[in-house]
Amino acid sequence: MSIDVLSWDLFNDNAIKRSDIIPDKVNLENRLIFETKNFFAVCGLGAFIKGYTVIITKDYLNSFAILDEDILAEFNWITDKINNFYKAKYNKEIATFEHGMCSCAGGLDHAHMHTIPSPTFNKNDLKKIINKILKTRAAGINKILFNNNEFDNVHDISTIINFNSDYKIIDGKLLEYDDINEFRGKIDTIKHEIIKKEQYIYFNFNNNQIFTTNHYLGTQFGRELMYEIYLNKDEEKKKYFSSLTRSNLNKFIWRWQDYSFEDNILSTIKEMSDYLKDNINPEEDNFDFKLRVK
């Protein structure tokens, strides 16, 4: 039986052991920032952007699509507070994303929603970036003909179609945004539709640009999407990411396994906790909000 690496007990026990003191080193269990009645928030591993947070259900559930309206109201309250922090600290708006019901290994099928501060972008930007990622991943293509040879390995196909033009698709179709944007609306309004699927990917930028698909595009699609948005919309981050990529061509900035960004994690824990400490009204209906760092 696999260990649930996103379990509430794991993070809560660690916070108790360190008396809720902000850590000076990062490990799997010491990234807890705050809790509410039904959720807790940690800084995400591989925080290539400061402010990157993961909201996790205290109960072991497999997606946000199964949450009832009252619990989703609590989640919306949390994201509103995080968005206020993003606007005040980074002059950015909130993007949220989830790979729901993914049957991921190592307990990562425990329901968790990612949040990250994002530059502003429009629908055309979103379509262009998603189409780029789909081509990078050769999404929807099963077999191609190239140099009189057939290839059916996804890595071979991806390499060929992204660096050559004289290939022929003989099985499948290169998917594009319009092929896979099956659902319309926030998680609150589409949950009854997506819960019928085996898995889904949900992405929401400040309730303005929303993308939801039940096509399998990989467990870190949302992270890659946010990375590409920064490449397109933030020159400073683009230069920084490019310098990291040049130093190691075999690693991906958006893969949490490749880069830890420990300084960003520690900064996020401190900056978010400091902001929330000063900006949560104790008399507000705050769903039993409690900071877990001092």
C-alpha positions in Angstrom: 0.0 0.0 0.0 1.4 3.4 -1.0 1.9 6.2 1.5 -0.3 9.2 1.1 2.3 12.0 0.8 -0.4 14.6 0.9 -2.1 13.4 4.1 -3.2 15.9 6.7 -1.6 13.9 9.5 1.8 14.0 7.9 1.9 17.8 7.7 0.1 18.4 11.0 2.4 16.1 13.0 5.5 17.8 11.5 4.2 21.2 12.3 3.5 20.2 15.9 7.0 18.7 16.3 8.6 22.0 15.2 6.1 24.1 17.3 4.8 25.7 14.1 8.2 27.5 13.6 9.1 28.4 10.0 11.6 25.8 8.8 15.1 26.8 7.6 15.3 23.8 5.3 12.7 22.2 3.1 11.5 18.6 3.3 8.4 16.8 2.2 6.4 17.3 5.4 7.4 20.8 6.7 5.7 23.1 4.2 2.4 23.7 6.0 1.2 27.3 6.0 -2.4 27.3 7.2 -5.5 25.1 7.7 -9.2 25.6 7.6 -12.0 23.3 8.6 -11.8 21.0 5.5 -8.5 22.1 3.8 -4.9 22.9 4.5 -2.3 24.8 2.3 1.3 24.0 1.8 3.9 25.6 -0.5 4.4 23.4 -3.5 7.6 21.5 -4.3 9.4 22.8 -7.3 8.2 26.3 -6.7 9.6 27.9 -9.9 7.5 31.0 -9.0 7.2 32.5 -5.5 3.7 32.1 -4.1 3.2 28.6 -5.5 0.8 26.9 -3.1 -1.2 23.6 -3.0 -4.6 23.4 -1.3 -5.3 19.9 -0.1 -8.4 18.3 1.4 -8.0 17.1 5.0 -10.1 14.0 4.1 -8.7 11.6 1.6 -10.8 12.4 -1.5 -9.8 11.9 -5.1 -10.9 15.3 -6.7 -12.5 18.6 -6.1 -15.3 17.6 -8.4 -16.8 15.5 -5.6 -17.0 18.3 -3.1 -20.4 19.7 -2.2 -21.3 23.3 -2.5 -20.6 24.2 1.2 -17.1 22.9 1.0 -16.5 24.5 -2.4 -17.5 27.8 -0.8 -14.8 27.3 1.8 -12.3 26.6 -1.0 -13.4 29.7 -2.9 -12.9 31.7 0.4 -9.3 30.4 0.6 -8.5 31.2 -3.0 -9.9 34.7 -2.6 -7.5 35.3 0.4 -4.6 33.8 -1.6 -5.5 36.0 -4.6 -5.4 39.1 -2.4 -2.0 38.1 -1.3 -0.8 37.6 -4.9 -2.1 41.1 -5.9 -0.6 42.8 -2.8 2.8 41.1 -2.9 3.4 40.3 -6.6 0.9 42.4 -8.5 -0.4 39.2 -10.1 -3.7 37.4 -10.3 -4.4 33.8 -9.2 -4.3 30.8 -11.5 -5.6 27.5 -10.1 -5.2 24.0 -11.6 -6.0 20.4 -10.7 -5.4 17.0 -12.2 -8.5 15.3 -10.8 -9.1 11.6 -10.3 -5.7 10.9 -11.8 -4.9 7.6 -10.1 -1.4 8.9 -9.5 1.2 6.9 -7.6 2.5 7.7 -4.2 -0.7 9.2 -2.8 -0.8 12.0 -5.3 -4.4 11.0 -6.2 -5.4 12.8 -2.9 -7.4 15.8 -4.0 -5.2 18.9 -4.3 -5.5 22.2 -6.2 -2.5 24.2 -7.2 -2.5 28.0 -7.0 0.2 30.3 -8.5 0.4 34.0 -9.2 0.1 34.6 -12.9 0.7 37.4 -15.5 -2.4 38.5 -17.3 -3.2 36.7 -20.6 -6.1 36.4 -22.9 -7.9 33.5 -24.6 -5.7 33.6 -27.8 -2.6 33.4 -25.6 -4.0 30.4 -23.8 -4.9 28.6 -27.0 -1.5 29.3 -28.5 0.4 28.1 -25.4 -1.7 25.0 -25.0 -1.3 24.1 -28.7 2.5 24.4 -28.3 2.4 22.0 -25.3 0.2 19.6 -27.2 2.7 19.5 -30.1 5.6 19.1 -27.6 3.9 16.1 -26.2 2.7 14.8 -29.6 -0.8 14.6 -28.0 -3.2 12.4 -30.0 -0.6 10.9 -32.4 -0.2 7.2 -32.3 2.1 6.5 -35.3 4.0 8.5 -37.9 6.0 7.8 -41.1 9.4 9.5 -41.3 12.3 8.7 -43.6 10.4 5.6 -44.8 10.2 4.3 -41.2 7.2 4.0 -38.9 7.5 5.2 -35.4 4.9 4.5 -32.6 6.9 5.5 -29.5 5.6 8.8 -28.1 9.1 10.1 -27.3 10.3 9.3 -30.8 7.2 10.9 -32.4 7.6 14.0 -30.2 11.3 14.5 -31.2 10.5 14.1 -34.9 7.5 16.3 -35.2 9.0 19.1 -33.1 12.2 19.3 -35.2 11.1 18.2 -38.6 8.3 19.0 -41.1 8.6 16.1 -43.6 6.7 13.5 -41.6 3.3 12.0 -42.1 0.8 11.0 -39.4 -0.6 7.6 -40.2 -2.5 6.9 -37.0 -4.2 9.5 -34.8 -4.3 13.3 -35.0 -2.3 16.1 -33.4 -4.7 17.5 -30.9 -5.3 21.2 -30.6 -7.0 23.4 -28.0 -10.4 23.3 -29.7 -10.3 19.5 -29.8 -10.0 19.0 -26.0 -11.7 22.0 -24.4 -14.7 19.9 -23.6 -16.2 21.7 -20.6 -17.3 25.3 -19.9 -17.3 27.0 -16.5 -15.8 27.0 -13.0 -15.4 23.7 -11.0 -18.6 24.5 -9.1 -20.7 24.5 -12.3 -19.1 21.6 -14.2 -18.4 19.2 -11.4 -21.4 17.0 -12.3 -20.1 16.6 -15.8 -16.4 15.9 -15.2 -17.1 13.5 -12.3 -18.4 11.1 -15.0 -15.0 10.9 -16.6 -12.0 8.7 -15.6 -9.9 11.8 -15.0 -9.7 15.5 -15.9 -7.5 18.5 -16.0 -8.9 21.8 -14.8 -7.3 25.2 -15.2 -8.7 28.6 -14.1 -7.0 32.0 -14.4 -8.9 34.4 -12.1 -12.3 33.2 -13.5 -11.4 34.8 -16.8 -9.7 32.0 -18.8 -10.8 28.5 -17.9 -9.8 25.3 -19.6 -11.0 21.8 -18.7 -10.4 18.5 -20.5 -10.8 14.8 -19.8 -7.9 14.0 -22.2 -4.8 12.6 -20.4 -2.0 15.1 -20.9 0.3 14.1 -18.1 0.2 14.9 -14.4 2.2 18.1 -14.6 0.4 19.7 -17.5 -0.8 22.6 -15.3 2.8 23.4 -14.2 4.1 23.3 -17.7 1.3 25.6 -18.8 2.1 28.1 -16.1 5.8 27.9 -17.1 5.0 28.6 -20.7 2.8 31.6 -19.7 5.7 33.1 -17.9 8.0 32.5 -20.9 5.5 34.4 -23.0 4.5 37.2 -20.6 7.5 37.9 -18.2 10.8 38.8 -19.8 12.7 38.7 -16.5 11.5 35.2 -15.7 12.2 34.1 -19.3 15.8 35.2 -19.0 16.2 33.4 -15.7 14.5 30.2 -16.9 16.6 30.2 -20.0 19.8 30.5 -18.0 18.8 27.4 -16.0 17.9 25.5 -19.1 21.2 26.2 -20.8 23.1 24.9 -17.8 21.2 21.5 -17.9 19.4 20.6 -21.1 18.1 17.4 -19.7 16.0 19.0 -17.0 12.6 20.9 -17.1 12.0 24.0 -15.0 8.3 22.9 -14.5 9.1 19.4 -13.3 9.2 19.4 -9.5 11.5 16.4 -9.6 14.2 18.4 -11.5 14.4 21.6 -9.6 13.5 22.2 -5.9 13.6 26.0 -5.8 14.0 25.8 -2.0 14.5 29.5 -1.5 11.2 30.2 -3.2 9.5 27.7 -0.9 10.9 29.2 2.3 10.1 32.8 1.0 6.5 31.8 0.2 5.9 30.3 3.6 7.1 33.4 5.3 5.6 36.0 3.0 2.2 34.4 2.8 2.0 33.7 6.6 3.0 37.3 7.3 0.4 38.7 5.0 -2.4 36.5 6.2 -1.6 37.2 9.8 -2.3 40.9 9.2 -5.2 40.5 6.8 -7.5 37.9 8.1 -10.3 39.4 10.3 -10.8 37.2 13.3 -14.4 38.1 13.4 -15.0 37.2 9.8 -16.7 33.8 8.9 -13.3 32.3 8.1 -14.0 28.6 8.2 -11.9 27.9 11.2 -8.8 29.5 9.6 -5.6 28.9 11.5 -2.0 29.9 10.6 0.5 27.1 11.2 3.7 29.1 11.1 5.2 31.6 13.5 
